[in-house]
Amino acid sequence: MLDTIVALATPPMKSAIAVIRVSGEESFEIVSKVFSKNLCNLTKRDVHYGHIIDEENVVDEVMLINYVKPHSFTGENSVEIMCHGSLLIANEIIELLVSKGARLATRGEFSSRAYMNGRIDLIQAEAINDVINATSKEAKKLSLMSLEGKTTKLLDPLKTTLADLMSNIEVNIDYPEYMDIEVVSKERIITDGENLHNIILKLISEGEEGAKIKEGISVALVGKPNVGKSSLLNALLKEEKAIVTDIAGTTRDIVEGDITLKGVTFHLFDTAGIHESDDVVESIGINKAKKTIEEADIVILLLDSERGLDKDDELLIEETKKKNPIVVYNKMDVNYKDNAINISAKEHKIDELVNELMKRVNISEESFSRPSLNNARQIGLLKKADLAILKAIEDAKFDLPVDLIAVSLFEAYNAILSIMGDSVNTDISKEIFSRFCVGK
């Protein structure tokens, strides 16, 4: 039997109300030891008013909600205690419950128990954290769709087709006497495999778009000293985040800020001016800038339209060319460059740049309203499943025995189930018996 766990469910700060969550087989018994009413024989969810008592001393006046398993978030008996929002009171209640047999929960343990008890799958568990950390309404919307189970349903066609193929193959091999069972041909494996491949490619593409919405896009602002990078950062953020002076090299470290444009969050990094320098401190900033360029999704290369290109500009063009930078000329009010993106960072005239940023992101309108498998783990497992399916198709075309082809199909099935966190039964008999009356 798992321990009964307790933790503060609301932020650790002074507020009107704090919520303490208790979960585990002995939740009702442990809480009853400190509550003014007995919860031990409850058979349904209910709300209770009373007091938390330590021996004869009243700790606080509270409201409780009890949840009877399996009808709780964790699937276990659970109690939520709503006390006054003093950290002193909340901690006193938690300490009291620990003294009566509960233990402090570890990070994520309530969600972990919900997953282990089958209340949520791994996609939904990840979505809980995504909802909490969402930085835009659009990112929150995607995460809520995963939390509601809509994203998990995207995998149903893959699971069903692969399970059908494997169970038929297994029956053909182990139960050849059943004439009413469809014999799986290599042509069917190729046809179904190609359909699966196309479905997975679509899921990966949609997932990568969803990842941009959920996680945001990192943008490095790059240019030589005093070209206007800090002014551009301030213009994009619409606040005076970075220090702006006429002194070259004012920015010596990375200055960061976030903006949301048309539902997409951009993580901006104002870098130190890149040029040849013997200054030790400045050189550190330049090296950090180069690393930021490497890690950025988009690079904005800022040039001075008032001056011609010099060796530092040429160095920057060479440094950033593999990132296909957005080349922007600043100081359009002084000199306007034809057939180029022109801005005035100082005057906050940056519409051309903003439009180009949105083009580079390349997110369809549908991506904001459809569920998607959009984190690195999910997309990585989709790619793993796709490679296995392509291997099965190739083996079928080379006329390998069906039982050898099934190895790749099982690897794909394993990867799909792993996305949801399901355990994979290496004995496919469960799928067989769910589809055929083999034991008849």
KEPA-431262 format. One record per residue (C-alpha): residue number from 1; residue in one letter; x, y, z. Coordinates in nm, 4 decimals. Example, Ala and Ser with C-alpha at 12.3 -4.5 7.8 and 13.67 -1.06 7.14 Angstrom:
REM residues 2
 sero rokol       c1       c2       c3
    1     a   1.2300  -0.4500   0.7800
    2     s   1.3670  -0.1060   0.7140
REM end
This chain:
REM residues 440
 sero rokol       c1       c2       c3
    1     m   0.0000   0.0000   0.0000
    2     l   0.1328   0.3415  -0.0980
    3     d   0.1962   0.6072   0.1656
    4     t  -0.0676   0.8707   0.2257
    5     i   0.0802   1.1982   0.1031
    6     v   0.0118   1.5624   0.1847
    7     a   0.1169   1.8924   0.0300
    8     l   0.0133   2.2526  -0.0148
    9     a  -0.1758   2.2746  -0.3457
   10     t  -0.1822   2.6548  -0.3671
   11     p   0.1232   2.8853  -0.3993
   12     p   0.3299   2.9288  -0.0793
   13     m   0.2277   3.2879  -0.0150
   14     k  -0.0153   3.4853   0.1988
   15     s  -0.3652   3.4777   0.0493
   16     a  -0.7323   3.4602   0.1434
   17     i  -0.7444   3.0794   0.1285
   18     a  -0.4884   2.8001   0.1124
   19     v  -0.5661   2.4477  -0.0091
   20     i  -0.3952   2.1427   0.1370
   21     r  -0.4286   1.8164  -0.0541
   22     v  -0.4137   1.4709   0.1061
   23     s  -0.4189   1.1482  -0.0973
   24     g  -0.3835   0.7807  -0.0140
   25     e  -0.5642   0.4791   0.1271
   26     e  -0.5601   0.6191   0.4810
   27     s  -0.6540   0.9786   0.3917
   28     f  -0.9897   0.9738   0.5733
   29     e  -0.8483   0.8061   0.8845
   30     i  -0.5519   1.0443   0.9117
   31     v  -0.7576   1.3591   0.8551
   32     s  -1.0205   1.2357   1.1052
   33     k  -0.7500   1.2385   1.3748
   34     v  -0.7212   1.6183   1.3453
   35     f  -1.0696   1.7181   1.2207
   36     s  -1.3754   1.7844   1.4321
   37     k  -1.5771   1.5247   1.2383
   38     n  -1.5190   1.1576   1.1581
   39     l  -1.4627   1.0929   0.7870
   40     c  -1.3847   0.7219   0.8092
   41     n  -1.7151   0.5754   0.6859
   42     l  -1.7801   0.8096   0.3943
   43     t  -1.9023   0.6495   0.0725
   44     k  -1.9413   0.9519  -0.1547
   45     r  -1.7959   1.2945  -0.2173
   46     d  -1.9126   1.5604   0.0252
   47     v  -1.8261   1.9006   0.1730
   48     h  -1.7699   1.9423   0.5481
   49     y  -1.7374   2.2440   0.7752
   50     g  -1.5402   2.2136   1.0962
   51     h  -1.2109   2.2766   1.2761
   52     i  -0.8591   2.1385   1.2611
   53     i  -0.7670   2.0520   1.6184
   54     d  -0.4298   1.9750   1.7749
   55     e  -0.5119   1.7927   2.0966
   56     e  -0.7550   2.0450   2.2489
   57     n  -0.6312   2.3524   2.0625
   58     v  -0.8113   2.4792   1.7526
   59     v  -0.5628   2.5356   1.4705
   60     d  -0.8095   2.6822   1.2195
   61     e  -1.1671   2.6919   1.0974
   62     v  -1.1791   2.5027   0.7656
   63     m  -1.3884   2.3536   0.4856
   64     l  -1.3092   2.0012   0.3629
   65     i  -1.3993   1.8144   0.0465
   66     n  -1.3556   1.4383   0.0571
   67     y  -1.3222   1.2274  -0.2596
   68     v  -1.3911   0.8530  -0.2452
   69     k  -1.1724   0.6360  -0.4707
   70     p  -1.1631   0.6003  -0.7645
   71     h  -1.3500   0.9285  -0.8155
   72     s  -1.0623   1.1633  -0.7383
   73     f  -0.7776   1.3191  -0.9325
   74     t  -0.5331   1.0538  -0.8113
   75     g  -0.7807   0.7653  -0.8145
   76     e  -0.7236   0.7282  -0.4388
   77     n  -0.9195   0.8426  -0.1337
   78     s  -0.8419   1.2136  -0.1155
   79     v  -0.9193   1.5155   0.0990
   80     e  -0.8784   1.8834   0.0173
   81     i  -0.8576   2.1126   0.3191
   82     m  -0.9393   2.4808   0.2627
   83     c  -0.7943   2.6858   0.5459
   84     h  -0.7164   3.0535   0.5932
   85     g  -0.4331   3.1586   0.3660
   86     s  -0.1633   3.2082   0.6255
   87     l   0.1516   3.0067   0.5599
   88     l   0.1865   2.9680   0.9357
   89     i  -0.1556   2.7988   0.9531
   90     a  -0.1033   2.5888   0.6398
   91     n   0.2334   2.4609   0.7589
   92     e   0.0934   2.3873   1.1045
   93     i  -0.1847   2.1739   0.9513
   94     i   0.0609   1.9899   0.7238
   95     e   0.2948   1.9196   1.0167
   96     l  -0.0006   1.7918   1.2172
   97     l  -0.1059   1.5536   0.9380
   98     v   0.2511   1.4276   0.9003
   99     s   0.2623   1.3563   1.2735
  100     k  -0.0531   1.1439   1.2324
  101     g   0.0891   0.9239   0.9575
  102     a   0.1007   1.1130   0.6288
  103     r   0.4236   1.2138   0.4574
  104     l   0.5140   1.5151   0.2476
  105     a   0.4538   1.4570  -0.1235
  106     t   0.7449   1.4828  -0.3646
  107     r   0.7348   1.7069  -0.6739
  108     g   0.4633   1.5920  -0.9127
  109     e   0.3631   1.2960  -0.6959
  110     f  -0.0114   1.3640  -0.7107
  111     s   0.0007   1.3691  -1.0929
  112     s   0.2249   1.0619  -1.0885
  113     r  -0.0329   0.8711  -0.8843
  114     a  -0.3108   0.9825  -1.1180
  115     y  -0.1061   0.8382  -1.4052
  116     m  -0.0207   0.5141  -1.2225
  117     n  -0.3849   0.4633  -1.1262
  118     g  -0.5046   0.5088  -1.4830
  119     r  -0.6831   0.8376  -1.4235
  120     i  -0.4711   1.0134  -1.6864
  121     d  -0.2208   0.9036  -1.9508
  122     l   0.1296   1.0428  -1.9905
  123     i   0.0188   1.2974  -2.2506
  124     q  -0.2346   1.4367  -2.0027
  125     a   0.0218   1.4318  -1.7223
  126     e   0.2622   1.6402  -1.9316
  127     a  -0.0248   1.8740  -2.0195
  128     i  -0.0813   1.9580  -1.6514
  129     n   0.2650   2.1113  -1.6345
  130     d   0.2163   2.2777  -1.9736
  131     v  -0.1049   2.4471  -1.8581
  132     i   0.0716   2.5807  -1.5484
  133     n   0.3646   2.7132  -1.7526
  134     a   0.1691   2.8484  -2.0508
  135     t   0.2819   3.1986  -2.1499
  136     s  -0.0048   3.2779  -2.3889
  137     k  -0.3759   3.2029  -2.4255
  138     e  -0.2996   3.0020  -2.7379
  139     a  -0.0422   2.7841  -2.5591
  140     k  -0.2881   2.7295  -2.2753
  141     k  -0.5585   2.6269  -2.5231
  142     l  -0.3336   2.3603  -2.6786
  143     s  -0.2380   2.2264  -2.3364
  144     l  -0.6011   2.2096  -2.2240
  145     m  -0.6862   2.0039  -2.5322
  146     s  -0.4190   1.7539  -2.4295
  147     l  -0.5452   1.7565  -2.0706
  148     e  -0.8973   1.6802  -2.1928
  149     g  -0.7718   1.3733  -2.3833
  150     k  -0.8211   1.5138  -2.7344
  151     t  -0.4521   1.4761  -2.8212
  152     t  -0.4454   1.1126  -2.7117
  153     k  -0.7240   1.0347  -2.9590
  154     l  -0.4928   1.1335  -3.2449
  155     l  -0.3093   0.8064  -3.1864
  156     d  -0.6189   0.5848  -3.2174
  157     p  -0.5855   0.5183  -3.5940
  158     l  -0.2183   0.4225  -3.5503
  159     k  -0.2864   0.1930  -3.2562
  160     t  -0.5833   0.0244  -3.4222
  161     t  -0.4143  -0.0406  -3.7585
  162     l  -0.0921  -0.1708  -3.6050
  163     a  -0.2788  -0.3905  -3.3564
  164     d  -0.4945  -0.5335  -3.6367
  165     l  -0.1903  -0.6149  -3.8473
  166     m   0.0062  -0.7750  -3.5650
  167     s  -0.2813  -0.9752  -3.4223
  168     n  -0.3688  -1.1108  -3.7675
  169     i  -0.0072  -1.2050  -3.8312
  170     e   0.0134  -1.3788  -3.4931
  171     v  -0.3065  -1.5736  -3.5573
  172     n  -0.1868  -1.6749  -3.9038
  173     i   0.1342  -1.8123  -3.7511
  174     d   0.0024  -1.9710  -3.4309
  175     y  -0.3501  -2.0735  -3.5322
  176     p  -0.3370  -2.1701  -3.9026
  177     e  -0.6368  -2.4029  -3.8625
  178     y  -0.8762  -2.1067  -3.8302
  179     m  -0.9802  -2.0612  -4.1906
  180     d  -1.2099  -1.7644  -4.1178
  181     i  -0.9153  -1.5512  -4.0073
  182     e  -0.7826  -1.3120  -4.2694
  183     v  -0.4356  -1.4030  -4.3946
  184     v  -0.2144  -1.0950  -4.3866
  185     s  -0.0423  -1.0431  -4.7204
  186     k   0.2705  -0.8420  -4.7744
  187     e   0.0691  -0.6200  -5.0082
  188     r  -0.1585  -0.5283  -4.7166
  189     i   0.1429  -0.4541  -4.4958
  190     i   0.2779  -0.2193  -4.7643
  191     t  -0.0570  -0.0451  -4.8160
  192     d  -0.1373  -0.0077  -4.4462
  193     g   0.2224   0.0880  -4.3730
  194     e   0.2195   0.3689  -4.6280
  195     n  -0.1086   0.5002  -4.4848
  196     l   0.0441   0.4945  -4.1353
  197     h   0.3554   0.6708  -4.2647
  198     n   0.1431   0.9528  -4.4103
  199     i  -0.0587   0.9879  -4.0872
  200     i   0.2613   1.0097  -3.8804
  201     l   0.4190   1.2681  -4.1123
  202     k   0.1067   1.4826  -4.0701
  203     l   0.1154   1.4420  -3.6909
  204     i   0.4848   1.5385  -3.6817
  205     s   0.4263   1.8467  -3.8974
  206     e   0.1300   1.9579  -3.6853
  207     g   0.3258   1.8801  -3.3687
  208     e   0.6167   2.0977  -3.4740
  209     e   0.3770   2.3857  -3.5401
  210     g   0.2123   2.3255  -3.2033
  211     a   0.5534   2.3283  -3.0352
  212     k   0.6188   2.6757  -3.1721
  213     i   0.2922   2.7990  -3.0206
  214     k   0.3456   2.6243  -2.6879
  215     e   0.7178   2.6802  -2.6355
  216     g   0.7734   2.9979  -2.8352
  217     i   1.0438   3.1011  -3.0809
  218     s   1.3915   3.2115  -2.9731
  219     v   1.5161   3.5173  -3.1614
  220     a   1.8733   3.6498  -3.1457
  221     l   1.9278   4.0193  -3.2202
  222     v   2.2731   4.0382  -3.3760
  223     g   2.4842   4.3244  -3.5028
  224     k   2.8044   4.5143  -3.4467
  225     p   2.8318   4.7622  -3.1567
  226     n   2.6074   5.0688  -3.1587
  227     v   2.3951   4.9534  -3.4537
  228     g   2.0712   4.9780  -3.2526
  229     k   2.0095   4.6256  -3.1184
  230     s   1.9113   4.7455  -2.7724
  231     s   1.6816   5.0105  -2.9225
  232     l   1.5213   4.7364  -3.1345
  233     l   1.4700   4.5154  -2.8290
  234     n   1.3018   4.8043  -2.6479
  235     a   1.0850   4.8767  -2.9539
  236     l   0.9710   4.5159  -2.9789
  237     l   0.9023   4.4915  -2.6054
  238     k   0.7488   4.8401  -2.5925
  239     e   0.9463   4.9112  -2.2765
  240     e   1.2927   5.0346  -2.1818
  241     k   1.4381   4.6940  -2.1031
  242     a   1.7911   4.7447  -2.2373
  243     i   2.0221   5.0371  -2.1673
  244     v   2.0671   5.2544  -2.4769
  245     t   2.3606   5.4962  -2.5145
  246     d   2.5754   5.6362  -2.7939
  247     i   2.8718   5.4502  -2.6470
  248     a   2.9647   5.1444  -2.8512
  249     g   2.9715   4.8188  -2.6538
  250     t   2.7171   4.9202  -2.3894
  251     t   2.5609   4.5725  -2.4025
  252     r   2.8180   4.3206  -2.2819
  253     d   2.5864   4.0386  -2.1762
  254     i   2.2652   3.8856  -2.3079
  255     v   1.9519   4.0924  -2.2343
  256     e   1.6278   3.8925  -2.2630
  257     g   1.2601   3.9683  -2.3054
  258     d   0.9402   3.8036  -2.4326
  259     i   0.6695   3.9337  -2.6629
  260     t   0.3555   3.7694  -2.8018
  261     l   0.2622   3.8477  -3.1620
  262     k  -0.0565   3.7019  -3.3108
  263     g  -0.0594   3.4218  -3.0538
  264     v   0.3094   3.3277  -3.0838
  265     t   0.5577   3.4034  -2.8068
  266     f   0.9005   3.5257  -2.9157
  267     h   1.1903   3.4933  -2.6713
  268     l   1.4193   3.7838  -2.7625
  269     f   1.7926   3.7910  -2.6894
  270     d   1.9800   4.1160  -2.7332
  271     t   2.3423   4.0122  -2.7798
  272     a   2.6704   4.1962  -2.7359
  273     g   2.8000   4.3610  -3.0511
  274     i   3.0137   4.1107  -3.2458
  275     h   3.3441   4.2491  -3.3700
  276     e   3.7147   4.1944  -3.3223
  277     s   3.8101   4.2955  -2.9674
  278     d   4.1062   4.2599  -2.7302
  279     d   3.8947   4.3537  -2.4254
  280     v   3.8632   4.0437  -2.2021
  281     v   3.5145   4.1255  -2.0663
  282     e   3.3848   4.2288  -2.4078
  283     s   3.5240   3.9081  -2.5609
  284     i   3.3226   3.7004  -2.3113
  285     g   3.0058   3.8823  -2.4209
  286     i   3.0939   3.8253  -2.7881
  287     n   3.1411   3.4505  -2.7275
  288     k   2.8035   3.4384  -2.5515
  289     a   2.6505   3.6163  -2.8511
  290     k   2.7926   3.3544  -3.0880
  291     k   2.6488   3.0747  -2.8730
  292     t   2.3105   3.2496  -2.8718
  293     i   2.3199   3.2614  -3.2527
  294     e   2.3820   2.8864  -3.2648
  295     e   2.0853   2.8106  -3.0359
  296     a   1.8368   3.0617  -3.1808
  297     d   1.5446   2.9607  -3.4021
  298     i   1.5600   3.2931  -3.5846
  299     v   1.8457   3.5417  -3.6166
  300     i   1.7861   3.9101  -3.6898
  301     l   2.1015   4.0630  -3.8368
  302     l   2.0892   4.4387  -3.7850
  303     l   2.2927   4.6614  -4.0175
  304     d   2.3379   5.0378  -4.0230
  305     s   2.1754   5.1834  -4.3358
  306     e   2.3696   5.5062  -4.2847
  307     r   2.7046   5.3380  -4.3440
  308     g   2.8408   5.0905  -4.5927
  309     l   2.9405   4.7373  -4.4942
  310     d   3.2757   4.7109  -4.3151
  311     k   3.4834   4.4100  -4.2064
  312     d   3.2781   4.3641  -3.8870
  313     d   2.9597   4.3486  -4.0943
  314     e   3.1232   4.0956  -4.3252
  315     l   3.2233   3.8916  -4.0198
  316     l   2.8628   3.8925  -3.8990
  317     i   2.7252   3.7942  -4.2390
  318     e   2.9646   3.4980  -4.2434
  319     e   2.8875   3.4115  -3.8778
  320     t   2.5113   3.4018  -3.9351
  321     k   2.4693   3.2788  -4.2932
  322     k   2.3906   2.9169  -4.1965
  323     k   2.0986   3.0464  -3.9848
  324     n   1.9444   3.2262  -4.2878
  325     p   1.9091   3.5504  -4.0902
  326     i   1.6500   3.8218  -4.1369
  327     v   1.8709   4.1061  -4.2605
  328     v   1.7378   4.4397  -4.1349
  329     y   1.8633   4.7902  -4.2038
  330     n   1.8201   5.0317  -3.9146
  331     k   1.7866   5.4116  -3.9313
  332     m   1.5390   5.4234  -4.2210
  333     d   1.4724   5.7857  -4.1287
  334     v   1.8309   5.8657  -4.2348
  335     n   1.8727   5.6355  -4.5364
  336     y   1.6117   5.3988  -4.6878
  337     k   1.7412   5.0839  -4.8601
  338     d   1.5416   4.9598  -5.1591
  339     n   1.4449   4.5896  -5.1740
  340     a   1.5327   4.5402  -4.8079
  341     i   1.3660   4.5375  -4.4652
  342     n   1.3963   4.8880  -4.3246
  343     i   1.3220   4.9949  -3.9689
  344     s   1.3818   5.2790  -3.7286
  345     a   1.4383   5.1193  -3.3886
  346     k   1.4676   5.4590  -3.2251
  347     e   1.1295   5.5724  -3.3636
  348     h   0.9711   5.2268  -3.3026
  349     k   0.8948   5.1897  -3.6757
  350     i   0.9344   4.8131  -3.7015
  351     d   0.6236   4.6872  -3.8864
  352     e   0.8210   4.5408  -4.1787
  353     l   1.0306   4.3353  -3.9388
  354     v   0.7292   4.2116  -3.7430
  355     n   0.5620   4.0980  -4.0674
  356     e   0.8765   3.9102  -4.1723
  357     l   0.9001   3.7449  -3.8291
  358     m   0.5481   3.6058  -3.8665
  359     k   0.6312   3.4779  -4.2175
  360     r   0.9366   3.2962  -4.0841
  361     v   0.7366   3.1268  -3.8091
  362     n   0.5062   2.9747  -4.0741
  363     i   0.2215   2.8568  -3.8511
  364     s  -0.1174   2.7834  -4.0064
  365     e  -0.4321   2.9263  -3.8479
  366     e  -0.5567   2.5706  -3.7830
  367     s  -0.2622   2.5026  -3.5520
  368     f  -0.4086   2.7349  -3.2891
  369     s  -0.7281   2.5323  -3.2561
  370     r  -0.6333   2.1673  -3.3113
  371     p  -0.4736   1.9211  -3.0679
  372     s  -0.1179   1.8155  -3.1440
  373     l   0.1618   1.5968  -3.0113
  374     n   0.3936   1.8892  -2.9575
  375     n   0.6785   1.8172  -2.7184
  376     a   1.0199   1.6705  -2.7981
  377     r   0.9433   1.3329  -2.6369
  378     q   0.6183   1.2855  -2.8280
  379     i   0.7607   1.3967  -3.1628
  380     g   1.0721   1.1833  -3.1099
  381     l   0.8615   0.8717  -3.0482
  382     l   0.6495   0.9476  -3.3552
  383     k   0.9692   0.9600  -3.5618
  384     k   1.0839   0.6321  -3.4059
  385     a   0.7505   0.4684  -3.4968
  386     d   0.7776   0.6043  -3.8505
  387     l   1.1266   0.4586  -3.9008
  388     a   1.0009   0.1182  -3.7842
  389     i   0.7037   0.1337  -4.0229
  390     l   0.9281   0.2286  -4.3143
  391     k   1.1483  -0.0693  -4.2244
  392     a   0.8424  -0.2998  -4.2307
  393     i   0.7427  -0.1646  -4.5735
  394     e   1.0957  -0.2157  -4.7054
  395     d   1.1101  -0.5719  -4.5671
  396     a   0.7721  -0.6523  -4.7237
  397     k   0.8913  -0.5235  -5.0622
  398     f   1.2020  -0.7435  -5.0296
  399     d   0.9692  -1.0407  -4.9643
  400     l   1.1012  -1.1210  -4.6158
  401     p   0.8953  -1.3654  -4.4040
  402     v   0.5915  -1.2051  -4.2402
  403     d   0.7021  -1.2978  -3.8886
  404     l   1.0245  -1.0990  -3.9388
  405     i   0.8305  -0.8004  -4.0731
  406     a   0.6146  -0.8170  -3.7587
  407     v   0.9204  -0.7297  -3.5476
  408     s   0.9287  -0.3803  -3.7009
  409     l   0.5521  -0.3431  -3.6673
  410     f   0.5781  -0.4287  -3.2996
  411     e   0.8557  -0.1707  -3.2561
  412     a   0.6264   0.0918  -3.4092
  413     y   0.3375  -0.0169  -3.1851
  414     n   0.5664  -0.0001  -2.8829
  415     a   0.6684   0.3580  -2.9706
  416     i   0.3050   0.4688  -3.0125
  417     l   0.2018   0.3221  -2.6771
  418     s   0.5070   0.4805  -2.5145
  419     i   0.3791   0.8252  -2.6158
  420     m   0.0828   0.7668  -2.3849
  421     g   0.3005   0.5996  -2.1219
  422     d   0.1245   0.2647  -2.1670
  423     s   0.3160  -0.0485  -2.0779
  424     v   0.3678  -0.2759  -2.3752
  425     n   0.2764  -0.6415  -2.3400
  426     t   0.5297  -0.8345  -2.5437
  427     d   0.2700  -1.1129  -2.5716
  428     i   0.0279  -0.9914  -2.8390
  429     s  -0.2349  -1.2406  -2.7220
  430     k  -0.4324  -0.9596  -2.5556
  431     e  -0.4922  -0.8037  -2.8962
  432     i  -0.5670  -1.1422  -3.0517
  433     f  -0.8320  -1.2412  -2.7991
  434     s  -0.9901  -0.8971  -2.8115
  435     r  -1.0496  -0.9403  -3.1855
  436     f  -1.1031  -1.3111  -3.2518
  437     c  -1.2806  -1.6001  -3.0898
  438     v  -0.9641  -1.8083  -3.0997
  439     g  -1.0575  -2.0091  -2.7915
  440     k  -1.4042  -2.0966  -2.9247
REM end
